[in-house]
Amino acid sequence: MASEVMTKADVMRVVKETLQEFLIDREKRYENVSLLERVVRVEEGILRIEQRFQDLIVHMDKRFEAVDKRFEDVNKRFSMMFVFMNIGFSILIVITTIFKFVA
């Protein structure tokens, strides 16, 4: 068997090719990792958005409950005002009827 003698240029070429292959393979691994990191970041962002949305819904529910309470209070006031107006008109009718018979 004849042994091949490698020159310095051949060794440099082999080392350069091997190093390039190693770096390309390593970059692909890091690209995959960075893709995974991106996916994780997007998922975390979605979770934060969902949490903020839930907080917003809770806050809006509280505000709507407060508005409903105010409407109920106004409704009670109008009901009481209606009762007092009916009582007042009834008293006026009774007074005018009494004055009609007396006069």
C-alpha positions in Angstrom: 0.0 0.0 0.0 1.1 3.3 -0.9 0.7 5.9 1.8 -0.5 9.3 0.7 1.6 12.1 1.9 -0.5 15.2 2.6 1.0 18.5 2.0 0.4 21.5 4.2 -2.1 22.9 1.7 -4.1 19.6 1.8 -4.2 19.7 5.6 -5.3 23.3 5.6 -8.0 22.5 3.1 -9.3 19.5 5.1 -9.2 21.5 8.4 -11.0 24.4 6.7 -13.8 22.1 5.3 -14.2 20.3 8.6 -14.3 23.5 10.5 -16.9 25.0 8.1 -19.0 21.8 8.4 -18.8 22.0 12.1 -19.8 25.7 12.2 -22.7 25.2 9.8 -23.9 22.3 11.9 -23.6 24.3 15.1 -25.4 27.3 13.5 -28.3 25.0 12.5 -28.5 23.8 16.1 -28.5 27.4 17.3 -31.1 28.3 14.7 -33.3 25.5 16.1 -32.7 26.7 19.6 -33.5 30.2 18.7 -36.7 29.0 17.0 -37.6 27.2 20.1 -36.8 30.3 22.2 -39.0 32.3 19.8 -41.8 29.8 20.2 -41.5 30.0 24.0 -41.5 33.8 23.9 -44.6 33.8 21.7 -46.4 31.4 24.0 -45.4 33.5 27.0 -46.7 36.6 25.2 -50.0 34.8 24.4 -50.3 33.8 28.1 -49.7 37.4 29.2 -52.3 38.7 26.7 -54.8 36.1 27.9 -54.1 37.1 31.6 -54.6 40.8 30.7 -57.8 40.0 28.9 -59.1 38.1 31.9 -58.2 41.0 34.1 -60.0 43.3 31.8 -63.1 41.2 31.8 -63.1 41.1 35.6 -62.7 44.9 35.7 -65.5 45.4 33.1 -67.8 43.1 35.1 -67.2 45.2 38.2 -67.9 48.4 36.3 -71.1 46.9 34.8 -72.3 45.8 38.2 -71.7 49.4 39.5 -73.7 50.8 36.6 -76.5 48.3 37.3 -76.6 49.3 40.9 -76.9 53.0 39.9 -79.8 52.1 37.5 -81.5 50.2 40.3 -81.1 53.2 42.6 -82.6 55.5 40.0 -85.4 53.1 39.4 -86.2 53.1 43.1 -86.3 56.9 43.1 -88.7 57.0 40.2 -90.9 54.4 41.8 -91.0 56.4 45.0 -91.7 59.6 43.1 -94.5 57.9 41.2 -96.1 56.7 44.5 -95.8 60.2 46.0 -97.3 61.8 42.9 -100.2 59.4 43.0 -100.8 60.2 46.7 -100.6 63.9 45.9 -103.0 63.8 43.0 -105.4 61.6 45.1 -105.3 64.2 47.9 -105.9 67.0 45.4 -108.9 65.1 43.9 -110.3 64.5 47.4 -109.9 68.1 48.4 -111.5 69.4 45.1 -114.4 67.0 45.5 -114.9 68.0 49.1 -114.9 71.7 48.2 -117.3 71.0 45.3 -119.8 69.5 47.7 -119.3 72.1 50.5 -119.4 75.1 48.3 
